[in-house]
Amino acid sequence: MHTAIIVEDMIDALTLLKKDIETQHPEIGIIATAQSVVEAAKVLRKNQPDILFLDIMLGDGTGFDILEIFPDLKSKIIFVTASDEFAIRAFKFAAIDYVLKPYSNEDLSLAIARAKEQLQPNKERLQILKETISAPEKKPNKISLHTLDQIIIVSLDDIIRCESDSNNTIFHLQDKRKIFVTKTLKYFADLLSSHDFVRVHQSHLVNLQCISAYIKTDGGYLMLKNGENVPVSVRKKTEIIDILDKMHK
């Protein structure tokens, strides 16, 4: 058996999640529920569950307020969030799992399975999540990258370019490190396109701040400040030239 506490400020959503867990996951015993930061603090002082289902936006604060009250919380956290593109982007930057409302039975089962087997996200990843959610219009400073055996936190400014490797992505950093990440280049292009990164080729995503020049000969390619050259696809040439022109005006 595993114990659980649900923190959700919408009574209908709380009731539904409680019912779904009780009917589909009888191995999880719900020992308490809460609808606010204050209520959650009271129940968590009495019991720290194996799994904490935590809504982000609560009536009297946020789920992060609860985590600050209990910095040494040992519970595995399953974040539950509404369908908000900024919240989803924030979770992806922090490489933290979440359940998106409205969720399917499969979504819930996968989240519970991951929670049982995974370690807690560390304070730095939670801070990335908090900062990215609280200021969605601001460029995040850092991103968490899932490799095969660890999660590495890097500064966006330290990323020179990303290169496709089948369904994986290789991150090339300023310190010459290469980080192999088990997600597609499209995933990161979608995530980083509004943060000074541009897809210049089917296989290449480049940090605009690392471009030295665009060379029109030999099919067209970018010279990067670290001395590397990156090809530019035919259909991307006009877009890249326009972007570089605007940057230098």
Secondary structure, 3 states (H helix, E strand, C coil): CEEEEEECCCHHHHHHHHHHHHHHCCCEEEEEEECCHHHHHHHHHHCCCCEEEEECEECCEEHHHHHHHCCCCCCEEEEEECCCHHHHHHHHHHCCCEEECCCCHHHHHHHHHHHHHCCCCCHHHHHHHHHHHHCCCCCCCEEEEECCCCEEEEEHHHEEEEEEECCEEEEEECCCCEEEECCCHHHHHHHHCCCCEEEEECCEEEEHHHEEEEECCCCCEEEECCCCEEECCHHHHHHHHHHHHHHCC
